[in-house]
């Protein structure tokens, strides 16, 4: 009985190949194209010479499209901080975080292009996978150079994709927060339902329950919804002089109460490291902030082989 069962598998396999081969012969008999180079033992829709002859134009079109897309991608990834700025670009921040010689995979680089409301470079958020302290991590950083890092509907979708990848692969999440909050003209499309802005906070809670580390570096203003991200993380670093954390900034305070106050006094590093406790690490510079992640408890105490 066992020998008969063993024999049935190749016979069934050969019969299926015969059916495919027969269908291919019928296909070839109806085709007027030459077939000078064929392999009868390997079913194939097209022979090698047919690919070269008949698909040459389409191949060239595809290659040109690919080159154009790669040019767009490289332009998107080459954004630099304005001359004279004291802040680093999000790309420089990611490179500082990455281990020397570590591979760096940028994700969703063409997201945000040619949308109904215009092209949003990188969807306003840079996401990448790289190694930090020898461990693969996923990084999400606001591109403050474009519209002050404000969040568009496409930005939220890109962020949700980061969380999805982190959950599936158990990757520690690093948030480089530098955002003016939601892009107000489109805010109705950001907090509309569970698949939009609110879900990102829900995902942070789920990641925490899964034991996946989340660390935030407050590199610039974190206003409104952006302020929730670092406070929900396991650890948060804030940069003195540039990082600030509040639901409403100085202009809103002025309008509501008449009080004049600057960002540092309202929600700077001194306030959150010594009074509120929202942040754990005080960084005098961005370079120091990135290096502090290499000694953070959340990263250092990961199980072996994580």
N, C-alpha and C positions, 0 to 999 in steps of 0.2 A: 504493500500500500504506500509506504514512504517513498519507494523508488518511483512509483507511478506519479506521486505528487511532485517529486523533484523534476520529473520529465515534463510535466505539464507546463511549468513556468517558461522554459525556453521555447516550447512549441507555441504557446500563446503569444509570446513576444515576437516570434518569427512571423506568425500569422498577422499580427498587427502591422509589422514592417511591410509585409506583402501588400496589405491593404493600402498603406501609405504610398508604397512604390507604384501600385496599380493606379492610384489616383493621380500621381505625378506624371505617369505615362500618358494618361488621358489629357492632363493639362498640357503636356508638351506636344501632343498630337494636334491640339487646337492652336498651338502657338507657332507662328511662322518664323520666329527668330531662330538663328543658327545656334547649335548646341555642340560646339567643338570640344569642350572640356567638361565632361560630366563624370560623376562617380556613381555608378549604378547601385553600389552597396550602401550609399548614404543618401537617403531621401532629401532632396533639396528643391526649393521652389525655383531657384535660379542657379545656373552654372557660373563658374568664376568669370569666364569671358563675357557673359551677359551682364554681369554687374559692372564690369569696366566699360562696356559699350553703351548700355542703356541707361545707367544711373550716373554717368559721369557728370552731367549737368546738375542734377539734384544734389550730388555730393558736393559740388563746388558751391552751390547756393547755401547748403548747410554749413559748410566750412566758413563762408563769409559771414553768416549769421553768428556763428560761434565766435569768430574774431571780433565782431562788433560788440557782442555781449561781454567778451573778456575785456575789451577796451573800456566799456562802461563800468565794469566791475573794478578795474584798476583805478579809474578816476574816483569812484566812490570811496575806495580804500586809501586814497592819498590825501585826504583832507588834513590840513595842518592848522594849528592854532594861529590866530592873527598875530602879526608881528608886534612885539612889545608886550604881549599878554604874559602874565605871571602864572597862568594856569596851563597845565599840560593838556594836549588833545587826548581823547579817549584811547586812541591807538597807542600813544606813548605810555599811557597808564597800563594798558594791557601788556605791553612789552616789558615794562618794569616788573610786573607781577610774574611773568612767565619765567620758568627755569631757563638757564643758559642752554641753548641748543635744543630746546623743546619744540616739537612741532606745534604749529598754530593754525587751527582750522576756523576760519570765519564762516558764519552761518547766515543764510538768507540775505546775501549781499545786494540782491536786486529788489528786495521787498520795498515797496513804496514808490516805485517808478510808474509814471503815467497813470496816476489815479484821477478820478473825476475832479478832485479839488487841487490837482497839481502833483508834481513829483516831490516826494518826501525822501530825501537822501538817506539811505540805510534805514528807512522807516523811523528815523530819529533815534535809533538804538543800535549799538554795535554789540553783537553776540559772537562768542568764540569759545572753542574748547582748546585747552592747553594744559600743561603740567605745572603745578605749583608744589614745591617740596616733594617732587617725585610722584605726585598724585594727580590724576586727570581731574580737572575742574571745568565747570562751565561758567563763563563770565558774561554779564549783561551790563553794559555801560551806556548812559545817556550821552548822546552826541551834542554837547552844549554849544558847539560851533553853529549848529543849524537850529534856528528859532529858539535858542536858549535851552535846548533839550526838552522842550515841551512834548507832551504825549499826544499823538494822533491815534485814531482808531486802529490804523495799521501797526502802530507802535505796540499797542496792547496785544494784538494777535501775535506779534513776534515774541513778546514777553511770555505769553502763554505757551508758545512752542518751546521756549527755554525750559519752562517748568516741566513740560511733558517729557523732554529729553532727560532732564535731571531725574525724574521719577523712574523712568524706564531703565536708566543705566546707573542709578544711585551715584550721581555726580555731585560733589559739593558745589554750592552756588555762591558766586561772588558778585555783588551788586556794586557798581561804581556809580553812585547817585549824584547827579548834577542836573536838576530839572526844575523848570518853572511850573510844574504841574500840568494839568490838562490844557490842551489848545482850546481855548474857550469857544471860538466859533463852531467847533465840532464836538463839544463836550456831551451833547445829547446822544451821540453815537459811541461814546466811550463807556458810559455807565448805564447802558440801556438794559442789559439783561445778564444772565449768569455766564454768558460766553464773552463778556467784555471786561471792563475795568475791575469790577468787584471780584471777579474770579481769581485775579492775580493774588489778592490777599487771602482768599480761601486756599489757593495752592501753597502759599507760604506756610499756612497752618498745617496742611497735609504733609509737606516736606519735613516740617518739624516733628510731626508725629511719627514719621518714618525713620527719624534719627539721621537725616541727611543734613550736614552742616550748612548754614547760611551766614555769610559775613557781608556786611555793608561797609563801604568806604564813602563817607560823606565828603565829596570833593568840592561841592558848590552848593548853591541854594537848593533846599528840599522843601518845596511848598505844597500845601494841600495834600492831595493823594500821595505825592512823592514822599511825604514825611512819614507815612505809615511803614514804608519798606524797611528802613533801617531799624525802626523800633520793634519790628516783629522778628528781626534776625537774632541769631544766637549771640553774635558779637557785632559791635559797630565801632568804626574808627572815624574820627572827625578831624579835618585839617584846620588848624588855626588860621584865621584871617580870610579864608575863602569858603569853608564849609559852614552851613547854617541850616537849622532845622526848625520849622514852624508851620502851623496850619495857615496862618495869614501873615504876610510880610509887613515891613514898616509902612508902606503906603496904605494898607488896609487898616492898620492900627491907627494911623493918623486920621483916616476918614471916619473911623468908628468912635474913637475916644478923644481925638485932638492931640494925643501925645506924640511927640517927636522922638523917635528911637532908631538906632541903626541896626543892621543885621546882626552884628557881633553881640550887641547888648541884648537883643531880643532872643536870639537862638544860636549863638556861636559856640565855639569849643569850650570856653570857660563855663558857660551856663550849663551845658549838657554833661560835662565831665565832673563838675563840682557841685551842681545844685539839683538838676532834674534826674540825672542818672540814666538818661536815654542812650548815651554812648559810653563805651568802655575804654577806649584808647584815645589819648590826646596826641596829635601829630603836629609838630611845628612846620612840616612841609609835606608836599605830596610824595616825594621820594621816601621820606620816613614812613609815611602812611602805608605805602605799598610794601616796604620791607617789614613792617610790623605784622603783616599777615603771615609771614614765615615763622613767627613765634606765637601765633594765636593758639589759645587752648583748643578751639574747635578743630583746627587742622592738625595740631600736634598730637592730640589724644585720639585720633581715629584708630579703629582696630587695625591690626597688622594685615596687610594684603588688601586693604580697602581700595 
